[in-house]
């Protein structure tokens, strides 16, 4: 299993959630209001000078589902190249 972790601008939240649900990914954890600086977009620090925030999305998925998620994120990045969208995977073991 893998943990799929995605960071994206909060302005894309409805589109991201809808696309993931339409692709069959209905179980997720979302965190709102993340701040930070990246390489592909302006900082989003929630301040007057650097407004905006990010959301993060976490999905525990079987290894064979990861490529479907990667393809979905690549499509978003192509459509929104300055949105600062990033995605990562890391090993995941369920313990309970």
N, CA, C and O atoms as a CHARMM CRD file, in Angstrom:
* protein
*
  384
    1    1 UNK  N      0.83600  -1.18500   0.00000 PROA 1      0.00000
    2    1 UNK  CA     0.00000   0.00000   0.00000 PROA 1      0.00000
    3    1 UNK  C      0.87300   1.23700   0.00000 PROA 1      0.00000
    4    1 UNK  O      2.02800   1.21300   0.42400 PROA 1      0.00000
    5    2 UNK  N      0.28100   2.33300  -0.49400 PROA 2      0.00000
    6    2 UNK  CA     0.97100   3.61400  -0.53200 PROA 2      0.00000
    7    2 UNK  C      0.07600   4.69500   0.07600 PROA 2      0.00000
    8    2 UNK  O     -1.15200   4.61300   0.04200 PROA 2      0.00000
    9    3 UNK  N      0.73500   5.70500   0.62800 PROA 3      0.00000
   10    3 UNK  CA     0.04000   6.91900   1.01700 PROA 3      0.00000
   11    3 UNK  C      0.29000   7.90700  -0.10500 PROA 3      0.00000
   12    3 UNK  O      1.43700   8.21800  -0.42500 PROA 3      0.00000
   13    4 UNK  N     -0.78000   8.39600  -0.69800 PROA 4      0.00000
   14    4 UNK  CA    -0.69600   9.40200  -1.74400 PROA 4      0.00000
   15    4 UNK  C     -0.97500  10.73800  -1.08300 PROA 4      0.00000
   16    4 UNK  O     -2.02400  10.92100  -0.46400 PROA 4      0.00000
   17    5 UNK  N     -0.04200  11.67500  -1.21100 PROA 5      0.00000
   18    5 UNK  CA    -0.11100  12.96300  -0.53600 PROA 5      0.00000
   19    5 UNK  C     -0.04100  14.05900  -1.58600 PROA 5      0.00000
   20    5 UNK  O      0.90100  14.10800  -2.37700 PROA 5      0.00000
   21    6 UNK  N     -1.03400  14.93500  -1.59500 PROA 6      0.00000
   22    6 UNK  CA    -1.09200  15.98400  -2.59500 PROA 6      0.00000
   23    6 UNK  C     -1.27900  17.33200  -1.91800 PROA 6      0.00000
   24    6 UNK  O     -2.03800  17.45500  -0.95700 PROA 6      0.00000
   25    7 UNK  N     -0.58000  18.34400  -2.42700 PROA 7      0.00000
   26    7 UNK  CA    -0.69200  19.71600  -1.95100 PROA 7      0.00000
   27    7 UNK  C     -1.16500  20.54600  -3.13400 PROA 7      0.00000
   28    7 UNK  O     -0.62900  20.42800  -4.23600 PROA 7      0.00000
   29    8 UNK  N     -2.16800  21.38700  -2.90500 PROA 8      0.00000
   30    8 UNK  CA    -2.72000  22.18300  -4.00000 PROA 8      0.00000
   31    8 UNK  C     -3.34300  23.46400  -3.44900 PROA 8      0.00000
   32    8 UNK  O     -3.71700  23.52700  -2.27800 PROA 8      0.00000
   33    9 UNK  N     -3.44900  24.47500  -4.29500 PROA 9      0.00000
   34    9 UNK  CA    -4.04000  25.73200  -3.87700 PROA 9      0.00000
   35    9 UNK  C     -5.51500  25.53800  -3.52500 PROA 9      0.00000
   36    9 UNK  O     -6.23000  24.80500  -4.20900 PROA 9      0.00000
   37   10 UNK  N     -5.96300  26.18900  -2.46800 PROA 10     0.00000
   38   10 UNK  CA    -7.34300  26.02000  -2.02200 PROA 10     0.00000
   39   10 UNK  C     -8.34300  26.46000  -3.07900 PROA 10     0.00000
   40   10 UNK  O     -9.49600  26.02800  -3.04900 PROA 10     0.00000
   41   11 UNK  N     -7.93400  27.30000  -4.00300 PROA 11     0.00000
   42   11 UNK  CA    -8.83100  27.73900  -5.07000 PROA 11     0.00000
   43   11 UNK  C     -9.26900  26.57500  -5.96200 PROA 11     0.00000
   44   11 UNK  O    -10.29600  26.66500  -6.63400 PROA 11     0.00000
   45   12 UNK  N     -8.50300  25.49000  -5.97400 PROA 12     0.00000
   46   12 UNK  CA    -8.82600  24.31800  -6.79500 PROA 12     0.00000
   47   12 UNK  C     -9.58200  23.24500  -6.02400 PROA 12     0.00000
   48   12 UNK  O     -9.81800  22.16200  -6.56000 PROA 12     0.00000
   49   13 UNK  N     -9.96400  23.51400  -4.79100 PROA 13     0.00000
   50   13 UNK  CA   -10.49500  22.46500  -3.92200 PROA 13     0.00000
   51   13 UNK  C    -11.69600  21.73400  -4.50100 PROA 13     0.00000
   52   13 UNK  O    -11.70700  20.50300  -4.52300 PROA 13     0.00000
   53   14 UNK  N    -12.69400  22.44900  -4.96400 PROA 14     0.00000
   54   14 UNK  CA   -13.89200  21.77800  -5.48600 PROA 14     0.00000
   55   14 UNK  C    -13.57000  20.92700  -6.71400 PROA 14     0.00000
   56   14 UNK  O    -14.07000  19.81000  -6.84500 PROA 14     0.00000
   57   15 UNK  N    -12.73700  21.45300  -7.60900 PROA 15     0.00000
   58   15 UNK  CA   -12.37800  20.69000  -8.80700 PROA 15     0.00000
   59   15 UNK  C    -11.58700  19.44300  -8.46400 PROA 15     0.00000
   60   15 UNK  O    -11.81200  18.38100  -9.04500 PROA 15     0.00000
   61   16 UNK  N    -10.66500  19.56500  -7.52600 PROA 16     0.00000
   62   16 UNK  CA    -9.84600  18.41700  -7.12000 PROA 16     0.00000
   63   16 UNK  C    -10.73000  17.34400  -6.47900 PROA 16     0.00000
   64   16 UNK  O    -10.66400  16.17400  -6.85600 PROA 16     0.00000
   65   17 UNK  N    -11.54700  17.74200  -5.52200 PROA 17     0.00000
   66   17 UNK  CA   -12.40400  16.77100  -4.83300 PROA 17     0.00000
   67   17 UNK  C    -13.33900  16.07900  -5.81100 PROA 17     0.00000
   68   17 UNK  O    -13.50100  14.86000  -5.75200 PROA 17     0.00000
   69   18 UNK  N    -13.95200  16.83300  -6.70300 PROA 18     0.00000
   70   18 UNK  CA   -14.87000  16.25000  -7.68000 PROA 18     0.00000
   71   18 UNK  C    -14.15300  15.27700  -8.61000 PROA 18     0.00000
   72   18 UNK  O    -14.66700  14.19500  -8.89200 PROA 18     0.00000
   73   19 UNK  N    -12.97100  15.65600  -9.08800 PROA 19     0.00000
   74   19 UNK  CA   -12.22100  14.78300  -9.99800 PROA 19     0.00000
   75   19 UNK  C    -11.81800  13.47600  -9.32500 PROA 19     0.00000
   76   19 UNK  O    -11.90200  12.41100  -9.93800 PROA 19     0.00000
   77   20 UNK  N    -11.38100  13.54900  -8.06900 PROA 20     0.00000
   78   20 UNK  CA   -10.99100  12.33700  -7.35500 PROA 20     0.00000
   79   20 UNK  C    -12.20200  11.43400  -7.12500 PROA 20     0.00000
   80   20 UNK  O    -12.10900  10.21800  -7.29200 PROA 20     0.00000
   81   21 UNK  N    -13.32400  12.01600  -6.74700 PROA 21     0.00000
   82   21 UNK  CA   -14.52800  11.21400  -6.54100 PROA 21     0.00000
   83   21 UNK  C    -15.00300  10.59700  -7.85100 PROA 21     0.00000
   84   21 UNK  O    -15.39600   9.43100  -7.87600 PROA 21     0.00000
   85   22 UNK  N    -14.97000  11.36900  -8.94300 PROA 22     0.00000
   86   22 UNK  CA   -15.37900  10.84200 -10.25000 PROA 22     0.00000
   87   22 UNK  C    -14.46900   9.72100 -10.72300 PROA 22     0.00000
   88   22 UNK  O    -14.89600   8.84700 -11.47800 PROA 22     0.00000
   89   23 UNK  N    -13.21300   9.74200 -10.28100 PROA 23     0.00000
   90   23 UNK  CA   -12.26100   8.67900 -10.64700 PROA 23     0.00000
   91   23 UNK  C    -12.38400   7.46200  -9.72800 PROA 23     0.00000
   92   23 UNK  O    -11.66100   6.48100  -9.89800 PROA 23     0.00000
   93   24 UNK  N    -13.30000   7.52400  -8.75300 PROA 24     0.00000
   94   24 UNK  CA   -13.54100   6.38300  -7.87400 PROA 24     0.00000
   95   24 UNK  C    -12.83100   6.43500  -6.53400 PROA 24     0.00000
   96   24 UNK  O    -12.89400   5.47300  -5.76800 PROA 24     0.00000
   97   25 UNK  N    -12.15600   7.53600  -6.23600 PROA 25     0.00000
   98   25 UNK  CA   -11.44700   7.67100  -4.96500 PROA 25     0.00000
   99   25 UNK  C    -12.32000   8.47600  -4.00200 PROA 25     0.00000
  100   25 UNK  O    -12.33000   9.70700  -4.04000 PROA 25     0.00000
  101   26 UNK  N    -13.04100   7.77900  -3.15100 PROA 26     0.00000
  102   26 UNK  CA   -14.00300   8.43300  -2.26700 PROA 26     0.00000
  103   26 UNK  C    -13.53500   8.49100  -0.80900 PROA 26     0.00000
  104   26 UNK  O    -14.13400   9.19800   0.00100 PROA 26     0.00000
  105   27 UNK  N    -12.49700   7.77100  -0.47600 PROA 27     0.00000
  106   27 UNK  CA   -11.98200   7.76000   0.89600 PROA 27     0.00000
  107   27 UNK  C    -10.69400   8.57300   0.93800 PROA 27     0.00000
  108   27 UNK  O     -9.71200   8.23700   0.27600 PROA 27     0.00000
  109   28 UNK  N    -10.71000   9.63300   1.71600 PROA 28     0.00000
  110   28 UNK  CA    -9.55400  10.51300   1.78400 PROA 28     0.00000
  111   28 UNK  C     -9.58600  11.30300   3.07900 PROA 28     0.00000
  112   28 UNK  O    -10.59900  11.33700   3.77800 PROA 28     0.00000
  113   29 UNK  N     -8.47100  11.93400   3.38800 PROA 29     0.00000
  114   29 UNK  CA    -8.38800  12.89700   4.47700 PROA 29     0.00000
  115   29 UNK  C     -7.89600  14.18600   3.87100 PROA 29     0.00000
  116   29 UNK  O     -6.92000  14.19900   3.12000 PROA 29     0.00000
  117   30 UNK  N     -8.57600  15.28200   4.19900 PROA 30     0.00000
  118   30 UNK  CA    -8.20800  16.58100   3.66300 PROA 30     0.00000
  119   30 UNK  C     -7.87100  17.51700   4.81600 PROA 30     0.00000
  120   30 UNK  O     -8.55800  17.53600   5.83700 PROA 30     0.00000
  121   31 UNK  N     -6.82200  18.28300   4.64200 PROA 31     0.00000
  122   31 UNK  CA    -6.46000  19.30900   5.61800 PROA 31     0.00000
  123   31 UNK  C     -6.48100  20.66000   4.91400 PROA 31     0.00000
  124   31 UNK  O     -5.87800  20.83400   3.85500 PROA 31     0.00000
  125   32 UNK  N     -7.18000  21.60500   5.51700 PROA 32     0.00000
  126   32 UNK  CA    -7.34100  22.93500   4.94100 PROA 32     0.00000
  127   32 UNK  C     -6.37400  23.92500   5.58200 PROA 32     0.00000
  128   32 UNK  O     -5.98000  23.76400   6.73700 PROA 32     0.00000
  129   33 UNK  N     -5.99700  24.94700   4.82200 PROA 33     0.00000
  130   33 UNK  CA    -5.26200  26.07300   5.37200 PROA 33     0.00000
  131   33 UNK  C     -3.76700  25.88500   5.53200 PROA 33     0.00000
  132   33 UNK  O     -3.14500  26.57200   6.34300 PROA 33     0.00000
  133   34 UNK  N     -3.17600  24.97300   4.77800 PROA 34     0.00000
  134   34 UNK  CA    -1.72200  24.80000   4.85800 PROA 34     0.00000
  135   34 UNK  C     -1.03600  25.99200   4.18400 PROA 34     0.00000
  136   34 UNK  O     -1.53900  26.53200   3.19900 PROA 34     0.00000
  137   35 UNK  N      0.09500  26.38700   4.71700 PROA 35     0.00000
  138   35 UNK  CA     0.85300  27.48900   4.13000 PROA 35     0.00000
  139   35 UNK  C      2.23700  26.99600   3.75900 PROA 35     0.00000
  140   35 UNK  O      2.72100  25.99300   4.28400 PROA 35     0.00000
  141   36 UNK  N      2.86700  27.72300   2.84000 PROA 36     0.00000
  142   36 UNK  CA     4.21700  27.35100   2.47100 PROA 36     0.00000
  143   36 UNK  C      4.68700  28.01800   1.20200 PROA 36     0.00000
  144   36 UNK  O      3.97300  28.80100   0.57600 PROA 36     0.00000
  145   37 UNK  N      5.90900  27.68500   0.84200 PROA 37     0.00000
  146   37 UNK  CA     6.52500  28.20200  -0.37100 PROA 37     0.00000
  147   37 UNK  C      7.01100  27.03200  -1.19600 PROA 37     0.00000
  148   37 UNK  O      7.54500  26.05900  -0.66400 PROA 37     0.00000
  149   38 UNK  N      6.82300  27.13300  -2.50100 PROA 38     0.00000
  150   38 UNK  CA     7.25000  26.07100  -3.39000 PROA 38     0.00000
  151   38 UNK  C      8.06900  26.61600  -4.54100 PROA 38     0.00000
  152   38 UNK  O      8.38200  27.80600  -4.59000 PROA 38     0.00000
  153   39 UNK  N      8.41100  25.74000  -5.46000 PROA 39     0.00000
  154   39 UNK  CA     9.24300  26.12000  -6.59600 PROA 39     0.00000
  155   39 UNK  C      8.42800  26.57200  -7.80400 PROA 39     0.00000
  156   39 UNK  O      8.95800  27.25600  -8.68000 PROA 39     0.00000
  157   40 UNK  N      7.14900  26.20200  -7.86500 PROA 40     0.00000
  158   40 UNK  CA     6.36900  26.43900  -9.07300 PROA 40     0.00000
  159   40 UNK  C      5.30100  27.52100  -8.93500 PROA 40     0.00000
  160   40 UNK  O      4.56500  27.77600  -9.88900 PROA 40     0.00000
  161   41 UNK  N      5.19900  28.15800  -7.77900 PROA 41     0.00000
  162   41 UNK  CA     4.16000  29.16300  -7.59200 PROA 41     0.00000
  163   41 UNK  C      4.62600  30.19900  -6.57300 PROA 41     0.00000
  164   41 UNK  O      5.66800  30.04500  -5.93600 PROA 41     0.00000
  165   42 UNK  N      3.84400  31.23700  -6.43900 PROA 42     0.00000
  166   42 UNK  CA     4.11100  32.24800  -5.42300 PROA 42     0.00000
  167   42 UNK  C      3.86000  31.63600  -4.05100 PROA 42     0.00000
  168   42 UNK  O      3.07500  30.69600  -3.93000 PROA 42     0.00000
  169   43 UNK  N      4.52100  32.15900  -3.00900 PROA 43     0.00000
  170   43 UNK  CA     4.23800  31.65900  -1.65700 PROA 43     0.00000
  171   43 UNK  C      2.76000  31.83500  -1.30900 PROA 43     0.00000
  172   43 UNK  O      2.11900  32.79900  -1.72800 PROA 43     0.00000
  173   44 UNK  N      2.25500  30.92100  -0.56300 PROA 44     0.00000
  174   44 UNK  CA     0.88400  30.99900  -0.03500 PROA 44     0.00000
  175   44 UNK  C      1.01300  30.92000   1.48200 PROA 44     0.00000
  176   44 UNK  O      1.07800  29.83900   2.06800 PROA 44     0.00000
  177   45 UNK  N      1.04700  32.10500   2.09900 PROA 45     0.00000
  178   45 UNK  CA     1.32500  32.18200   3.53300 PROA 45     0.00000
  179   45 UNK  C      0.14800  32.71900   4.34000 PROA 45     0.00000
  180   45 UNK  O      0.25400  32.87300   5.55600 PROA 45     0.00000
  181   46 UNK  N     -0.97300  33.00600   3.67600 PROA 46     0.00000
  182   46 UNK  CA    -2.15200  33.47900   4.38900 PROA 46     0.00000
  183   46 UNK  C     -1.98000  34.85800   4.99700 PROA 46     0.00000
  184   46 UNK  O     -2.66200  35.20300   5.96300 PROA 46     0.00000
  185   47 UNK  N     -1.06800  35.65600   4.43600 PROA 47     0.00000
  186   47 UNK  CA    -0.82300  36.99600   4.95300 PROA 47     0.00000
  187   47 UNK  C     -1.29500  38.02700   3.92800 PROA 47     0.00000
  188   47 UNK  O     -1.65800  37.68200   2.80300 PROA 47     0.00000
  189   48 UNK  N     -1.28400  39.29300   4.33400 PROA 48     0.00000
  190   48 UNK  CA    -1.67200  40.36200   3.41500 PROA 48     0.00000
  191   48 UNK  C     -0.70800  40.41100   2.22700 PROA 48     0.00000
  192   48 UNK  O     -1.13100  40.59300   1.08500 PROA 48     0.00000
  193   49 UNK  N      0.56900  40.24900   2.49800 PROA 49     0.00000
  194   49 UNK  CA     1.57200  40.32200   1.44500 PROA 49     0.00000
  195   49 UNK  C      1.59400  39.06500   0.57200 PROA 49     0.00000
  196   49 UNK  O      1.72900  39.16300  -0.64700 PROA 49     0.00000
  197   50 UNK  N      1.46200  37.90000   1.17900 PROA 50     0.00000
  198   50 UNK  CA     1.42500  36.62400   0.46200 PROA 50     0.00000
  199   50 UNK  C      0.10800  35.92300   0.77600 PROA 50     0.00000
  200   50 UNK  O      0.07900  34.98800   1.57600 PROA 50     0.00000
  201   51 UNK  N     -0.99400  36.37400   0.14300 PROA 51     0.00000
  202   51 UNK  CA    -2.30100  35.77500   0.44600 PROA 51     0.00000
  203   51 UNK  C     -2.42500  34.35300  -0.10400 PROA 51     0.00000
  204   51 UNK  O     -1.58200  33.88200  -0.86700 PROA 51     0.00000
  205   52 UNK  N     -3.47600  33.70700   0.29800 PROA 52     0.00000
  206   52 UNK  CA    -3.76100  32.36900  -0.18300 PROA 52     0.00000
  207   52 UNK  C     -3.25300  31.29500   0.75000 PROA 52     0.00000
  208   52 UNK  O     -2.35200  31.51100   1.56100 PROA 52     0.00000
  209   53 UNK  N     -3.84900  30.15200   0.61200 PROA 53     0.00000
  210   53 UNK  CA    -3.46800  28.98100   1.39900 PROA 53     0.00000
  211   53 UNK  C     -3.55600  27.75800   0.50100 PROA 53     0.00000
  212   53 UNK  O     -4.07600  27.81600  -0.61300 PROA 53     0.00000
  213   54 UNK  N     -3.04300  26.66500   1.00500 PROA 54     0.00000
  214   54 UNK  CA    -3.10800  25.38500   0.30700 PROA 54     0.00000
  215   54 UNK  C     -3.99000  24.42300   1.08700 PROA 54     0.00000
  216   54 UNK  O     -4.28300  24.63400   2.26400 PROA 54     0.00000
  217   55 UNK  N     -4.39600  23.39000   0.42200 PROA 55     0.00000
  218   55 UNK  CA    -5.02400  22.24400   1.06700 PROA 55     0.00000
  219   55 UNK  C     -4.14000  21.03800   0.80700 PROA 55     0.00000
  220   55 UNK  O     -3.35900  21.02300  -0.14500 PROA 55     0.00000
  221   56 UNK  N     -4.26400  20.04400   1.64300 PROA 56     0.00000
  222   56 UNK  CA    -3.56100  18.78800   1.41000 PROA 56     0.00000
  223   56 UNK  C     -4.57600  17.65500   1.40300 PROA 56     0.00000
  224   56 UNK  O     -5.58100  17.69300   2.11300 PROA 56     0.00000
  225   57 UNK  N     -4.30000  16.67400   0.60900 PROA 57     0.00000
  226   57 UNK  CA    -5.17900  15.52600   0.46800 PROA 57     0.00000
  227   57 UNK  C     -4.34400  14.27400   0.66600 PROA 57     0.00000
  228   57 UNK  O     -3.28200  14.13400   0.05900 PROA 57     0.00000
  229   58 UNK  N     -4.80800  13.36900   1.50400 PROA 58     0.00000
  230   58 UNK  CA    -4.11500  12.10800   1.75700 PROA 58     0.00000
  231   58 UNK  C     -5.05700  10.95800   1.43000 PROA 58     0.00000
  232   58 UNK  O     -6.21700  10.94600   1.84100 PROA 58     0.00000
  233   59 UNK  N     -4.53700   9.99600   0.68500 PROA 59     0.00000
  234   59 UNK  CA    -5.30900   8.81000   0.34100 PROA 59     0.00000
  235   59 UNK  C     -4.44300   7.57400   0.53700 PROA 59     0.00000
  236   59 UNK  O     -3.34300   7.50100  -0.01200 PROA 59     0.00000
  237   60 UNK  N     -4.90900   6.62000   1.29500 PROA 60     0.00000
  238   60 UNK  CA    -4.25700   5.32500   1.39700 PROA 60     0.00000
  239   60 UNK  C     -4.78600   4.44400   0.27400 PROA 60     0.00000
  240   60 UNK  O     -5.98200   4.15500   0.22400 PROA 60     0.00000
  241   61 UNK  N     -3.90500   4.01600  -0.62900 PROA 61     0.00000
  242   61 UNK  CA    -4.35800   3.27100  -1.80800 PROA 61     0.00000
  243   61 UNK  C     -3.46300   2.05700  -2.06600 PROA 61     0.00000
  244   61 UNK  O     -2.27900   2.06700  -1.73000 PROA 61     0.00000
  245   62 UNK  N     -4.03900   1.01700  -2.66500 PROA 62     0.00000
  246   62 UNK  CA    -3.21900  -0.12600  -3.07900 PROA 62     0.00000
  247   62 UNK  C     -2.20900   0.32300  -4.13500 PROA 62     0.00000
  248   62 UNK  O     -2.46900   1.26000  -4.89000 PROA 62     0.00000
  249   63 UNK  N     -1.07300  -0.34000  -4.18500 PROA 63     0.00000
  250   63 UNK  CA    -0.01400   0.02400  -5.13000 PROA 63     0.00000
  251   63 UNK  C     -0.52700   0.15000  -6.56500 PROA 63     0.00000
  252   63 UNK  O     -0.11100   1.04700  -7.29700 PROA 63     0.00000
  253   64 UNK  N     -1.41400  -0.73400  -6.95900 PROA 64     0.00000
  254   64 UNK  CA    -1.88400  -0.73700  -8.34600 PROA 64     0.00000
  255   64 UNK  C     -2.78200   0.45800  -8.68000 PROA 64     0.00000
  256   64 UNK  O     -3.06100   0.69400  -9.85500 PROA 64     0.00000
  257   65 UNK  N     -3.23500   1.20900  -7.69200 PROA 65     0.00000
  258   65 UNK  CA    -4.06900   2.39000  -7.92200 PROA 65     0.00000
  259   65 UNK  C     -3.26400   3.68000  -8.02100 PROA 65     0.00000
  260   65 UNK  O     -3.80300   4.71200  -8.42400 PROA 65     0.00000
  261   66 UNK  N     -1.99500   3.63900  -7.66200 PROA 66     0.00000
  262   66 UNK  CA    -1.17800   4.85200  -7.61400 PROA 66     0.00000
  263   66 UNK  C     -1.07800   5.51100  -8.98300 PROA 66     0.00000
  264   66 UNK  O     -1.20900   6.73100  -9.08000 PROA 66     0.00000
  265   67 UNK  N     -0.85200   4.74500 -10.04100 PROA 67     0.00000
  266   67 UNK  CA    -0.67300   5.33600 -11.36700 PROA 67     0.00000
  267   67 UNK  C     -1.92000   6.10400 -11.80400 PROA 67     0.00000
  268   67 UNK  O     -1.80600   7.13600 -12.46500 PROA 67     0.00000
  269   68 UNK  N     -3.07800   5.62700 -11.45200 PROA 68     0.00000
  270   68 UNK  CA    -4.32500   6.32500 -11.78300 PROA 68     0.00000
  271   68 UNK  C     -4.34200   7.71300 -11.12300 PROA 68     0.00000
  272   68 UNK  O     -4.76800   8.69100 -11.73700 PROA 68     0.00000
  273   69 UNK  N     -3.88100   7.78600  -9.88400 PROA 69     0.00000
  274   69 UNK  CA    -3.80200   9.06600  -9.18200 PROA 69     0.00000
  275   69 UNK  C     -2.74800   9.97500  -9.80700 PROA 69     0.00000
  276   69 UNK  O     -2.97800  11.17200  -9.97800 PROA 69     0.00000
  277   70 UNK  N     -1.60100   9.41200 -10.14500 PROA 70     0.00000
  278   70 UNK  CA    -0.53400  10.19000 -10.77400 PROA 70     0.00000
  279   70 UNK  C     -1.02500  10.78800 -12.09300 PROA 70     0.00000
  280   70 UNK  O     -0.76000  11.95500 -12.38100 PROA 70     0.00000
  281   71 UNK  N     -1.72600  10.00800 -12.88000 PROA 71     0.00000
  282   71 UNK  CA    -2.26000  10.50400 -14.15500 PROA 71     0.00000
  283   71 UNK  C     -3.25000  11.64400 -13.92600 PROA 71     0.00000
  284   71 UNK  O     -3.26400  12.62100 -14.67600 PROA 71     0.00000
  285   72 UNK  N     -4.06600  11.51900 -12.90300 PROA 72     0.00000
  286   72 UNK  CA    -5.03500  12.56200 -12.56900 PROA 72     0.00000
  287   72 UNK  C     -4.32900  13.86400 -12.17800 PROA 72     0.00000
  288   72 UNK  O     -4.73200  14.94500 -12.60600 PROA 72     0.00000
  289   73 UNK  N     -3.28800  13.75600 -11.37400 PROA 73     0.00000
  290   73 UNK  CA    -2.53600  14.93600 -10.94600 PROA 73     0.00000
  291   73 UNK  C     -1.78000  15.55400 -12.12600 PROA 73     0.00000
  292   73 UNK  O     -1.71100  16.77800 -12.23500 PROA 73     0.00000
  293   74 UNK  N     -1.22700  14.74700 -12.98600 PROA 74     0.00000
  294   74 UNK  CA    -0.53600  15.28200 -14.17700 PROA 74     0.00000
  295   74 UNK  C     -1.49100  16.10000 -15.03700 PROA 74     0.00000
  296   74 UNK  O     -1.11500  17.14100 -15.57600 PROA 74     0.00000
  297   75 UNK  N     -2.71400  15.63000 -15.16200 PROA 75     0.00000
  298   75 UNK  CA    -3.72500  16.36600 -15.93500 PROA 75     0.00000
  299   75 UNK  C     -3.98700  17.72300 -15.29000 PROA 75     0.00000
  300   75 UNK  O     -4.05100  18.73900 -15.98200 PROA 75     0.00000
  301   76 UNK  N     -4.14000  17.74400 -13.96500 PROA 76     0.00000
  302   76 UNK  CA    -4.33700  19.01400 -13.25800 PROA 76     0.00000
  303   76 UNK  C     -3.15000  19.95000 -13.48000 PROA 76     0.00000
  304   76 UNK  O     -3.34100  21.14100 -13.72500 PROA 76     0.00000
  305   77 UNK  N     -1.93600  19.42500 -13.39600 PROA 77     0.00000
  306   77 UNK  CA    -0.73600  20.25200 -13.56900 PROA 77     0.00000
  307   77 UNK  C     -0.66100  20.83000 -14.98000 PROA 77     0.00000
  308   77 UNK  O     -0.25000  21.97700 -15.15800 PROA 77     0.00000
  309   78 UNK  N     -1.04900  20.05900 -15.96700 PROA 78     0.00000
  310   78 UNK  CA    -1.04700  20.55900 -17.34100 PROA 78     0.00000
  311   78 UNK  C     -2.06800  21.67600 -17.51700 PROA 78     0.00000
  312   78 UNK  O     -1.80800  22.66400 -18.20400 PROA 78     0.00000
  313   79 UNK  N     -3.22200  21.51600 -16.89700 PROA 79     0.00000
  314   79 UNK  CA    -4.28900  22.51400 -17.01400 PROA 79     0.00000
  315   79 UNK  C     -4.02300  23.74800 -16.16000 PROA 79     0.00000
  316   79 UNK  O     -4.54400  24.82300 -16.45800 PROA 79     0.00000
  317   80 UNK  N     -3.22100  23.61400 -15.10200 PROA 80     0.00000
  318   80 UNK  CA    -2.96500  24.70000 -14.14400 PROA 80     0.00000
  319   80 UNK  C     -1.48300  24.73800 -13.78900 PROA 80     0.00000
  320   80 UNK  O     -1.11900  24.41600 -12.65800 PROA 80     0.00000
  321   81 UNK  N     -0.62500  25.12300 -14.72400 PROA 81     0.00000
  322   81 UNK  CA     0.82100  25.01500 -14.49500 PROA 81     0.00000
  323   81 UNK  C      1.36900  25.90000 -13.37300 PROA 81     0.00000
  324   81 UNK  O      2.43800  25.59300 -12.84600 PROA 81     0.00000
  325   82 UNK  N      0.69900  26.96500 -12.98800 PROA 82     0.00000
  326   82 UNK  CA     1.20100  27.85700 -11.93500 PROA 82     0.00000
  327   82 UNK  C      0.47300  27.66500 -10.61200 PROA 82     0.00000
  328   82 UNK  O      0.59200  28.50700  -9.72200 PROA 82     0.00000
  329   83 UNK  N     -0.26600  26.59400 -10.46400 PROA 83     0.00000
  330   83 UNK  CA    -1.05500  26.37500  -9.25100 PROA 83     0.00000
  331   83 UNK  C     -0.22200  25.84000  -8.09000 PROA 83     0.00000
  332   83 UNK  O     -0.71500  25.78900  -6.96300 PROA 83     0.00000
  333   84 UNK  N      1.01400  25.44300  -8.33000 PROA 84     0.00000
  334   84 UNK  CA     1.84900  24.92400  -7.24800 PROA 84     0.00000
  335   84 UNK  C      1.45100  23.54000  -6.79200 PROA 84     0.00000
  336   84 UNK  O      1.73900  23.15300  -5.65900 PROA 84     0.00000
  337   85 UNK  N      0.81200  22.81000  -7.63100 PROA 85     0.00000
  338   85 UNK  CA     0.32900  21.46400  -7.31200 PROA 85     0.00000
  339   85 UNK  C      1.49000  20.48700  -7.22900 PROA 85     0.00000
  340   85 UNK  O      2.31800  20.42600  -8.13700 PROA 85     0.00000
  341   86 UNK  N      1.55400  19.72200  -6.14500 PROA 86     0.00000
  342   86 UNK  CA     2.60700  18.71200  -5.96500 PROA 86     0.00000
  343   86 UNK  C      1.97400  17.45000  -5.39000 PROA 86     0.00000
  344   86 UNK  O      0.99100  17.52000  -4.65100 PROA 86     0.00000
  345   87 UNK  N      2.54300  16.29900  -5.73300 PROA 87     0.00000
  346   87 UNK  CA     2.05000  15.03100  -5.20400 PROA 87     0.00000
  347   87 UNK  C      3.22100  14.11000  -4.90700 PROA 87     0.00000
  348   87 UNK  O      4.24600  14.13500  -5.58900 PROA 87     0.00000
  349   88 UNK  N      3.04700  13.29900  -3.87700 PROA 88     0.00000
  350   88 UNK  CA     4.09700  12.38700  -3.41500 PROA 88     0.00000
  351   88 UNK  C      3.45300  11.07500  -2.97600 PROA 88     0.00000
  352   88 UNK  O      2.26600  11.02700  -2.65000 PROA 88     0.00000
  353   89 UNK  N      4.24700  10.02900  -2.97400 PROA 89     0.00000
  354   89 UNK  CA     3.80100   8.76500  -2.37000 PROA 89     0.00000
  355   89 UNK  C      4.86800   8.30700  -1.38700 PROA 89     0.00000
  356   89 UNK  O      6.04800   8.63500  -1.51800 PROA 89     0.00000
  357   90 UNK  N      4.42500   7.54800  -0.40900 PROA 90     0.00000
  358   90 UNK  CA     5.36000   6.90300   0.50500 PROA 90     0.00000
  359   90 UNK  C      4.71500   5.61700   1.00500 PROA 90     0.00000
  360   90 UNK  O      3.49200   5.48700   0.98300 PROA 90     0.00000
  361   91 UNK  N      5.53200   4.66600   1.45600 PROA 91     0.00000
  362   91 UNK  CA     5.00600   3.37100   1.90500 PROA 91     0.00000
  363   91 UNK  C      4.01800   3.54900   3.05400 PROA 91     0.00000
  364   91 UNK  O      4.13500   4.46400   3.86900 PROA 91     0.00000
  365   92 UNK  N      3.05800   2.66000   3.09100 PROA 92     0.00000
  366   92 UNK  CA     2.01400   2.75400   4.10800 PROA 92     0.00000
  367   92 UNK  C      1.70100   1.35000   4.64000 PROA 92     0.00000
  368   92 UNK  O      1.48600   0.41700   3.86800 PROA 92     0.00000
  369   93 UNK  N      1.68000   1.22000   5.94900 PROA 93     0.00000
  370   93 UNK  CA     1.27500  -0.02500   6.58700 PROA 93     0.00000
  371   93 UNK  C      0.14000   0.28100   7.54000 PROA 93     0.00000
  372   93 UNK  O      0.25800   1.15400   8.39900 PROA 93     0.00000
  373   94 UNK  N     -0.95800  -0.43600   7.38900 PROA 94     0.00000
  374   94 UNK  CA    -2.08200  -0.27700   8.30300 PROA 94     0.00000
  375   94 UNK  C     -1.76100  -1.05800   9.58100 PROA 94     0.00000
  376   94 UNK  O     -1.39200  -2.23100   9.51600 PROA 94     0.00000
  377   95 UNK  N     -1.90000  -0.41400  10.73400 PROA 95     0.00000
  378   95 UNK  CA    -1.52500  -1.09000  11.97100 PROA 95     0.00000
  379   95 UNK  C     -2.71400  -1.44300  12.84800 PROA 95     0.00000
  380   95 UNK  O     -2.55600  -2.20300  13.80300 PROA 95     0.00000
  381   96 UNK  N     -3.86900  -0.93000  12.56500 PROA 96     0.00000
  382   96 UNK  CA    -5.05200  -1.26100  13.36700 PROA 96     0.00000
  383   96 UNK  C     -6.22300  -1.53600  12.44700 PROA 96     0.00000
  384   96 UNK  O     -7.32000  -1.83500  12.91800 PROA 96     0.00000
